[in-house]
Amino acid sequence: MSDGWIDYVAGRLNDEGKTSVSNMIILNKNKLTKYVSAIDRTKGELNILKLGNYDL
């Protein structure tokens, strides 16, 4: 997930009338941390990888 994608999603939420969620994202970008998760079904493990923070 890129920073541009986060901005895009915030814009879409705003367009759909979900302004409280959109504003929460826009006003708190310095607090966002990006993660990706995957499930390894063969081992029964949940793997979580920290990608980094939103670059202001």
Buried (B, 14 or more C-beta within 10 A) or exposed (E): EEBEEBBEBBEEBBEEEEEEEBEEBBEEBEEBEBEEEEEEEEEEEEEEEEEEEBEE
